[in-house]
Amino acid sequence: MKEKNRNMNKGIRTKLRKTVPLWVVILIIVSLSSVVVAVDINVLPVEHISLWSGTTANSNFTIQDQIVHFHGPNKIVIKLTLLNNNANPSSADVTVFIEDSSGNNLMNETQSTGSVAGGSTVELNFDFTGTGISAEYASDFVEIVDT
């Protein structure tokens, strides 16, 4: 009887050695899921990143507030509040670009701040009018150049 059990156990061990170990199956599943995650990451849309993060390099001005108002399907108004960080009066040319979801420039407008006292703010309103512009708008980009 003992010999029969030994032979049966030996047969089971032989069969297990001939089959694929569980750790190999798990490794394959993990590898395939990693490939799927990598494929998902590669198909993400392009992200446009502003290097200025709300300010322009070497500018005396920073953006304190930015509000986008949609006035129907054909008009967008962007209101900017800029702070002069310099102790002295400063001025700048401010350009706002509006972009579609692909990052293409739809329109742009430039305004001057005029002379702004040190530590003071200035508000600028940028009006964009065009057929269906509200539906095409995805983002905006602000460029500040000291004058």
Backbone as ProteinMPNN parsed JSONL, in Angstrom:
{"seq_chain_A": "MKEKNRNMNKGIRTKLRKTVPLWVVILIIVSLSSVVVAVDINVLPVEHISLWSGTTANSNFTIQDQIVHFHGPNKIVIKLTLLNNNANPSSADVTVFIEDSSGNNLMNETQSTGSVAGGSTVELNFDFTGTGISAEYASDFVEIVDT", "coords_chain_A": {"N_chain_A": [[0.811, -1.188, 0.0], [1.935, 1.243, 0.843], [3.869, 1.518, -1.086], [2.323, 1.856, -3.352], [1.173, 4.363, -2.851], [3.505, 5.895, -2.908], [4.26, 5.59, -5.587], [2.057, 6.847, -6.769], [2.316, 9.453, -5.805], [4.761, 10.066, -6.977], [4.041, 10.028, -9.63], [2.327, 12.227, -9.737], [4.117, 14.331, -9.151], [5.787, 14.156, -11.386], [3.981, 14.833, -13.417], [3.445, 17.509, -12.634], [5.939, 18.646, -13.051], [6.063, 18.595, -15.774], [4.138, 20.382, -16.561], [3.389, 23.937, -16.96], [4.897, 26.079, -14.661], [3.289, 27.929, -12.031], [4.378, 30.438, -11.375], [5.547, 31.226, -13.75], [3.335, 31.696, -15.363], [2.169, 33.844, -13.976], [4.22, 35.748, -14.274], [4.143, 36.149, -17.051], [1.585, 37.278, -17.345], [1.892, 39.667, -15.868], [3.9, 40.898, -17.394], [2.592, 41.272, -19.858], [0.545, 43.02, -19.081], [2.063, 45.227, -18.391], [3.031, 45.99, -20.882], [0.649, 46.786, -22.086], [0.004, 49.003, -20.487], [2.181, 50.647, -21.164], [1.657, 51.081, -23.877], [-0.72, 52.531, -23.659], [0.256, 54.87, -22.447], [1.866, 55.907, -24.464], [0.042, 56.856, -26.339], [-1.091, 59.164, -25.395], [-2.363, 62.534, -25.617], [-0.545, 65.404, -26.905], [0.85, 67.643, -24.616], [0.862, 71.038, -24.043], [3.118, 72.975, -22.391], [3.526, 75.715, -20.336], [6.378, 77.577, -19.934], [6.604, 79.712, -18.369], [4.806, 79.778, -16.245], [2.716, 81.524, -15.288], [4.112, 83.884, -15.08], [6.414, 85.983, -16.848], [9.684, 85.305, -17.86], [12.148, 87.316, -16.406], [10.436, 89.499, -16.25], [8.774, 92.394, -14.939], [6.244, 92.048, -14.139], [3.597, 90.013, -12.79], [0.996, 87.597, -13.191], [-1.901, 88.083, -11.488], [-4.59, 87.457, -11.517], [-6.823, 85.736, -13.659], [-9.481, 85.612, -15.785], [-11.842, 83.967, -17.768], [-14.413, 84.793, -19.872], [-17.285, 83.707, -21.542], [-19.161, 85.02, -24.042], [-21.648, 84.183, -25.489], [-21.715, 82.239, -28.592], [-19.822, 83.398, -30.266], [-18.0, 85.146, -29.086], [-15.353, 85.846, -26.839], [-14.1, 86.99, -23.771], [-11.215, 87.808, -22.118], [-10.028, 88.498, -19.012], [-7.385, 90.023, -17.414], [-5.452, 90.487, -14.493], [-2.698, 92.202, -13.562], [0.269, 92.412, -11.628], [2.661, 94.791, -10.726], [5.761, 93.976, -9.825], [8.02, 95.379, -9.355], [9.762, 98.052, -7.674], [9.768, 100.461, -8.896], [8.006, 102.488, -11.362], [6.683, 100.652, -14.113], [6.262, 99.288, -17.442], [4.61, 97.226, -19.884], [4.168, 95.105, -22.763], [1.447, 93.102, -23.375], [0.462, 90.038, -24.575], [-2.165, 87.965, -25.525], [-2.829, 84.741, -26.467], [-5.204, 82.678, -27.977], [-6.038, 79.269, -28.093], [-6.841, 76.233, -29.921], [-7.945, 72.817, -29.276], [-5.843, 71.352, -30.303], [-3.676, 72.899, -29.925], [-3.277, 74.87, -31.739], [-2.954, 78.239, -32.813], [-5.66, 80.331, -32.552], [-6.473, 83.029, -32.41], [-4.943, 86.198, -31.562], [-4.162, 88.91, -29.362], [-2.715, 92.03, -28.572], [-1.907, 94.234, -25.941], [-0.933, 97.255, -24.272], [0.322, 97.885, -21.007], [0.686, 100.426, -20.136], [2.158, 102.949, -18.018], [2.77, 101.629, -14.901], [2.574, 102.018, -11.484], [5.032, 101.076, -8.994], [4.378, 98.064, -7.243], [1.687, 98.226, -7.75], [-1.453, 97.288, -9.382], [-2.802, 96.385, -12.615], [-5.6, 96.174, -14.773], [-6.543, 94.363, -17.618], [-8.584, 93.891, -20.464], [-9.203, 91.506, -22.881], [-10.682, 91.173, -25.921], [-12.093, 88.761, -27.971], [-13.449, 88.015, -31.035], [-15.22, 85.98, -33.216], [-16.581, 83.712, -35.622], [-18.065, 81.009, -34.083], [-16.055, 80.841, -32.168], [-16.1, 80.371, -29.406], [-16.71, 77.658, -29.146], [-14.475, 76.493, -30.286], [-12.372, 77.256, -28.66], [-9.861, 76.174, -26.418], [-7.712, 76.653, -24.711], [-5.58, 79.256, -23.325], [-2.748, 81.422, -23.786], [-0.446, 83.508, -22.22], [1.693, 86.167, -22.862], [4.181, 88.247, -21.627], [5.962, 91.124, -22.143], [8.378, 93.258, -21.062], [8.524, 96.806, -21.481]], "CA_chain_A": [[0.0, 0.0, 0.0], [2.828, 2.386, 0.89], [4.541, 1.623, -2.372], [1.346, 2.368, -4.295], [1.086, 5.799, -2.592], [4.743, 6.499, -3.41], [4.174, 5.626, -7.047], [1.057, 7.838, -7.136], [2.928, 10.76, -5.555], [5.796, 10.235, -7.98], [3.34, 10.339, -10.872], [1.834, 13.61, -9.645], [5.287, 15.199, -9.27], [6.218, 14.117, -12.781], [3.014, 15.618, -14.177], [3.65, 18.914, -12.3], [7.169, 19.099, -13.685], [5.826, 18.72, -17.209], [3.244, 21.516, -16.805], [3.989, 25.259, -16.779], [4.792, 26.515, -13.261], [2.405, 29.065, -11.786], [5.13, 31.684, -11.389], [5.752, 31.606, -15.151], [2.056, 32.256, -15.81], [2.044, 35.161, -13.348], [5.212, 36.604, -14.923], [3.634, 36.485, -18.389], [0.453, 38.203, -17.175], [2.442, 40.964, -15.451], [4.612, 41.46, -18.539], [1.616, 41.734, -20.844], [-0.145, 44.202, -18.566], [3.026, 46.327, -18.494], [3.042, 46.414, -22.281], [-0.603, 47.5, -22.313], [0.148, 50.304, -19.842], [3.125, 51.411, -21.967], [0.96, 51.485, -25.099], [-1.634, 53.598, -23.279], [1.027, 56.082, -22.189], [2.37, 56.43, -25.727], [-0.996, 57.46, -27.158], [-1.639, 60.354, -24.75], [-2.222, 63.722, -26.457], [0.563, 66.295, -26.598], [0.5, 68.667, -23.645], [1.658, 72.257, -24.168], [3.447, 73.422, -21.046], [4.051, 77.064, -20.268], [7.613, 77.67, -19.159], [6.541, 80.897, -17.528], [3.976, 79.478, -15.064], [2.01, 82.705, -14.791], [4.948, 85.071, -15.206], [7.362, 85.926, -17.945], [11.06, 85.388, -17.368], [12.721, 88.658, -16.333], [9.407, 90.535, -16.321], [8.416, 93.049, -13.683], [4.828, 91.783, -13.891], [3.082, 88.652, -12.63], [-0.45, 87.516, -13.352], [-2.583, 87.84, -10.218], [-5.895, 86.865, -11.758], [-7.177, 85.553, -15.069], [-10.858, 85.141, -15.894], [-12.315, 83.81, -19.143], [-15.87, 84.922, -19.987], [-17.838, 83.368, -22.846], [-20.329, 85.85, -24.342], [-22.285, 83.569, -26.646], [-20.85, 81.352, -29.38], [-18.886, 84.112, -31.137], [-17.192, 86.141, -28.376], [-14.668, 85.482, -25.597], [-13.392, 88.089, -23.129], [-10.257, 87.34, -21.108], [-9.668, 89.603, -18.109], [-6.133, 89.78, -16.689], [-4.999, 91.438, -13.482], [-1.242, 92.078, -13.482], [0.914, 93.114, -10.522], [4.022, 95.26, -10.961], [6.592, 93.563, -8.688], [9.151, 96.291, -9.251], [9.508, 99.222, -6.819], [9.657, 101.611, -9.793], [6.988, 102.344, -12.402], [7.071, 99.786, -15.229], [5.243, 99.061, -18.47], [4.842, 95.997, -20.641], [3.225, 94.699, -23.797], [0.859, 91.825, -22.986], [-0.207, 89.369, -25.691], [-2.927, 86.771, -25.172], [-3.092, 83.843, -27.592], [-6.178, 81.64, -27.67], [-5.688, 78.071, -28.855], [-7.813, 75.136, -29.972], [-7.514, 71.631, -28.528], [-4.59, 70.843, -30.87], [-2.62, 73.856, -29.628], [-3.144, 75.824, -32.835], [-3.337, 79.596, -32.472], [-6.891, 80.78, -33.209], [-6.389, 84.485, -32.463], [-4.15, 86.81, -30.502], [-4.34, 90.351, -29.203], [-1.676, 92.644, -27.744], [-2.222, 95.519, -25.32], [0.107, 97.811, -23.414], [-0.14, 98.185, -19.651], [0.956, 101.813, -19.776], [3.04, 103.037, -16.852], [2.116, 101.122, -13.685], [3.402, 102.315, -10.309], [5.572, 99.906, -8.306], [3.481, 97.439, -6.291], [0.283, 98.412, -8.154], [-1.993, 96.348, -10.363], [-3.505, 96.915, -13.785], [-6.519, 95.198, -15.36], [-6.66, 94.427, -19.075], [-9.611, 93.037, -21.051], [-8.908, 91.107, -24.247], [-11.909, 90.733, -26.587], [-11.899, 87.936, -29.172], [-14.723, 87.806, -31.716], [-15.115, 85.185, -34.436], [-17.648, 82.727, -35.763], [-17.859, 79.747, -33.384], [-14.794, 80.872, -31.417], [-16.295, 79.797, -28.061], [-16.662, 76.196, -29.25], [-13.117, 76.077, -30.668], [-11.426, 77.62, -27.605], [-9.473, 75.13, -25.47], [-6.8, 77.219, -23.724], [-4.943, 80.504, -23.741], [-1.347, 81.586, -23.406], [-0.178, 84.925, -21.991], [3.104, 86.552, -23.003], [4.416, 89.597, -21.094], [7.281, 91.634, -22.52], [8.588, 94.595, -20.489], [8.915, 97.827, -22.468]], "C_chain_A": [[0.857, 1.255, 0.0], [3.509, 2.593, -0.454], [3.598, 2.201, -3.427], [1.201, 3.881, -4.131], [2.33, 6.52, -3.102], [4.702, 6.63, -4.917], [3.18, 6.685, -7.513], [1.617, 9.248, -6.943], [4.005, 11.058, -6.594], [5.169, 10.614, -9.32], [2.826, 11.771, -10.884], [2.988, 14.581, -9.8], [5.774, 15.257, -10.716], [5.283, 14.954, -13.647], [3.204, 17.107, -13.904], [4.904, 19.478, -12.953], [6.967, 19.316, -15.178], [4.894, 19.889, -17.538], [3.984, 22.82, -16.545], [3.809, 25.687, -15.327], [3.926, 27.78, -13.15], [3.156, 30.394, -11.863], [5.41, 32.144, -12.814], [4.483, 32.255, -15.702], [1.873, 33.665, -15.255], [3.0, 36.155, -14.005], [4.731, 37.044, -16.302], [2.493, 37.493, -18.286], [0.951, 39.597, -16.795], [3.149, 41.637, -16.62], [3.646, 42.016, -19.567], [0.869, 42.968, -20.36], [0.779, 45.414, -18.592], [3.083, 46.857, -19.911], [1.786, 47.218, -22.583], [-0.528, 48.89, -21.694], [1.087, 51.186, -20.665], [2.476, 51.896, -23.251], [-0.007, 52.614, -24.788], [-0.893, 54.912, -23.068], [1.503, 56.703, -23.5], [1.312, 57.113, -26.574], [-1.663, 58.661, -26.481], [-1.439, 61.565, -25.654], [-1.054, 64.584, -25.996], [0.074, 67.369, -25.635], [1.427, 69.851, -23.843], [1.879, 72.819, -22.777], [4.049, 74.818, -21.119], [5.3, 77.063, -19.397], [7.554, 78.813, -18.161], [5.714, 80.692, -16.273], [3.337, 80.726, -14.464], [2.832, 83.968, -14.826], [5.846, 84.904, -16.412], [8.763, 86.089, -17.366], [11.561, 86.827, -17.46], [11.694, 89.771, -16.458], [9.183, 91.125, -14.939], [6.989, 92.717, -13.267], [4.574, 90.289, -13.663], [1.563, 88.709, -12.784], [-1.06, 87.177, -11.993], [-3.902, 87.124, -10.424], [-6.139, 86.786, -13.262], [-8.564, 84.925, -15.13], [-11.241, 85.083, -17.365], [-13.838, 83.841, -19.128], [-16.277, 84.562, -21.412], [-19.13, 84.174, -23.025], [-20.978, 85.316, -25.611], [-21.289, 82.754, -27.449], [-19.738, 82.065, -30.145], [-18.0, 85.122, -30.423], [-16.644, 85.587, -27.07], [-13.981, 86.734, -25.074], [-12.503, 87.491, -22.051], [-9.798, 88.553, -20.315], [-8.43, 89.206, -17.325], [-5.913, 90.874, -15.658], [-3.514, 91.178, -13.286], [-0.714, 92.925, -12.333], [2.323, 93.506, -10.933], [4.842, 94.948, -9.715], [7.778, 94.48, -8.444], [8.772, 97.46, -8.338], [9.285, 100.473, -7.664], [8.506, 101.403, -10.78], [7.53, 101.512, -13.57], [5.925, 99.713, -16.224], [5.61, 97.801, -19.24], [3.809, 95.876, -21.759], [2.757, 93.295, -23.43], [0.109, 91.26, -24.188], [-0.892, 88.124, -25.164], [-3.212, 86.008, -26.453], [-4.188, 82.886, -27.149], [-5.945, 80.492, -28.636], [-6.829, 77.068, -28.871], [-7.233, 73.924, -29.246], [-6.231, 71.015, -29.07], [-3.419, 71.776, -30.594], [-2.39, 74.853, -30.741], [-3.658, 77.191, -32.396], [-4.586, 79.989, -33.264], [-6.856, 82.288, -33.44], [-5.41, 84.955, -31.404], [-4.403, 88.305, -30.498], [-3.269, 90.857, -28.259], [-2.174, 93.982, -27.222], [-1.033, 95.959, -24.477], [-0.479, 98.1, -22.044], [-0.11, 99.68, -19.371], [1.891, 101.811, -18.575], [2.256, 102.637, -15.6], [3.067, 101.353, -12.51], [3.865, 101.015, -9.644], [4.607, 99.377, -7.255], [2.007, 97.563, -6.642], [-0.136, 97.359, -9.173], [-2.64, 97.103, -11.519], [-4.401, 95.796, -14.319], [-6.621, 95.444, -16.857], [-7.744, 93.454, -19.523], [-9.267, 92.775, -22.511], [-10.184, 90.527, -24.857], [-11.559, 89.975, -27.859], [-13.269, 87.648, -29.771], [-14.473, 87.046, -33.013], [-16.199, 84.127, -34.448], [-17.265, 81.414, -35.077], [-16.621, 79.691, -32.516], [-14.934, 80.234, -30.03], [-16.207, 78.276, -28.079], [-15.256, 75.704, -29.567], [-12.091, 76.31, -29.563], [-11.16, 76.434, -26.677], [-8.581, 75.688, -24.368], [-6.293, 78.568, -24.22], [-3.528, 80.55, -23.199], [-1.081, 83.065, -23.299], [1.322, 85.162, -22.07], [3.24, 88.002, -22.532], [5.84, 90.008, -21.44], [7.41, 93.053, -21.981], [9.024, 95.556, -21.59], [9.639, 98.964, -21.783]], "O_chain_A": [[0.578, 2.211, -0.723], [3.697, 3.726, -0.896], [4.031, 2.954, -4.299], [1.116, 4.61, -5.119], [2.237, 7.615, -3.657], [5.069, 7.67, -5.463], [3.41, 7.351, -8.523], [1.428, 10.125, -7.787], [4.135, 12.198, -7.039], [5.718, 11.435, -10.055], [2.879, 12.45, -11.909], [2.854, 15.572, -10.518], [6.137, 16.329, -11.201], [5.739, 15.702, -14.512], [3.134, 17.907, -14.836], [4.935, 20.64, -13.358], [7.647, 20.149, -15.777], [4.863, 20.342, -18.682], [5.077, 22.816, -15.978], [2.691, 25.662, -14.812], [3.859, 28.586, -14.079], [2.613, 31.377, -12.369], [5.501, 33.347, -13.059], [4.553, 33.25, -16.424], [1.468, 34.574, -15.98], [2.615, 37.295, -14.264], [4.902, 38.205, -16.672], [2.44, 38.453, -19.054], [0.48, 40.595, -17.341], [3.001, 42.844, -16.81], [3.855, 43.11, -20.092], [0.589, 43.87, -21.151], [0.308, 46.532, -18.798], [3.175, 48.068, -20.112], [1.859, 48.235, -23.272], [-0.956, 49.862, -22.316], [0.805, 52.371, -20.844], [2.727, 53.025, -23.673], [-0.113, 53.563, -25.565], [-1.381, 55.965, -23.479], [1.534, 57.927, -23.618], [1.661, 57.892, -27.461], [-2.701, 59.128, -26.951], [-0.451, 61.627, -26.386], [-0.627, 64.506, -24.844], [-1.001, 67.937, -25.827], [2.648, 69.693, -23.816], [0.918, 73.107, -22.063], [4.98, 75.06, -21.888], [5.272, 76.601, -18.257], [8.35, 78.878, -17.224], [5.929, 81.411, -15.297], [3.417, 80.947, -13.256], [2.283, 85.049, -14.616], [6.011, 83.799, -16.93], [8.988, 86.918, -16.484], [11.406, 87.475, -18.495], [12.07, 90.905, -16.752], [9.372, 90.465, -13.917], [6.567, 93.065, -12.164], [5.229, 89.429, -14.25], [0.936, 89.739, -12.536], [-0.778, 86.126, -11.419], [-4.294, 86.285, -9.613], [-5.716, 87.654, -14.027], [-8.79, 83.841, -14.592], [-10.999, 86.026, -18.118], [-14.479, 83.027, -18.463], [-15.687, 85.052, -22.374], [-20.074, 84.024, -22.251], [-20.87, 85.923, -26.676], [-20.141, 82.592, -27.034], [-18.808, 81.417, -30.625], [-17.305, 85.891, -31.087], [-17.359, 84.948, -26.297], [-13.348, 87.462, -25.839], [-12.972, 86.759, -21.179], [-9.252, 89.508, -20.868], [-8.42, 88.176, -16.65], [-6.162, 92.049, -15.925], [-3.111, 90.082, -12.895], [-1.201, 94.03, -12.096], [3.091, 92.678, -11.423], [4.652, 95.57, -8.67], [8.461, 94.358, -7.428], [7.598, 97.817, -8.24], [8.679, 101.438, -7.198], [8.08, 100.27, -11.009], [8.688, 101.653, -13.961], [4.779, 100.029, -15.906], [6.763, 97.369, -19.248], [2.729, 96.464, -21.701], [3.574, 92.404, -23.201], [-0.767, 91.917, -24.751], [-0.289, 87.325, -24.448], [-3.766, 86.556, -27.406], [-4.111, 82.333, -26.052], [-5.691, 80.694, -29.824], [-7.671, 77.044, -27.974], [-6.148, 74.003, -28.669], [-5.587, 70.231, -28.372], [-2.288, 71.481, -30.982], [-1.418, 75.607, -30.705], [-4.667, 77.292, -31.698], [-4.575, 79.982, -34.495], [-7.17, 82.765, -34.53], [-5.084, 84.222, -30.47], [-4.805, 88.886, -31.506], [-2.947, 90.205, -27.266], [-2.782, 94.764, -27.954], [-0.233, 95.138, -24.029], [-1.634, 98.509, -21.928], [-0.802, 100.157, -18.471], [2.363, 100.75, -18.166], [1.222, 103.225, -15.282], [4.223, 100.931, -12.543], [3.187, 99.99, -9.718], [4.073, 100.15, -6.46], [1.158, 97.058, -5.908], [0.69, 96.645, -9.742], [-2.975, 98.283, -11.414], [-4.018, 94.626, -14.321], [-6.765, 96.58, -17.306], [-7.82, 92.33, -19.027], [-9.063, 93.71, -23.285], [-10.707, 89.52, -24.379], [-10.828, 90.474, -28.714], [-14.146, 87.104, -29.1], [-13.616, 87.428, -33.811], [-16.675, 83.7, -33.396], [-16.271, 80.783, -35.438], [-16.172, 78.603, -32.158], [-13.987, 79.624, -29.534], [-15.691, 77.67, -27.14], [-14.883, 74.605, -29.157], [-11.057, 75.643, -29.526], [-12.088, 75.774, -26.209], [-8.672, 75.255, -23.219], [-6.535, 78.969, -25.359], [-3.165, 79.815, -22.28], [-1.451, 83.819, -24.199], [2.115, 84.463, -21.44], [2.503, 88.878, -22.984], [6.802, 89.329, -21.077], [6.661, 93.946, -22.377], [9.775, 95.197, -22.497], [10.049, 99.921, -22.441]]}, "name": "protein", "num_of_chains": 1, "seq": "MKEKNRNMNKGIRTKLRKTVPLWVVILIIVSLSSVVVAVDINVLPVEHISLWSGTTANSNFTIQDQIVHFHGPNKIVIKLTLLNNNANPSSADVTVFIEDSSGNNLMNETQSTGSVAGGSTVELNFDFTGTGISAEYASDFVEIVDT"}
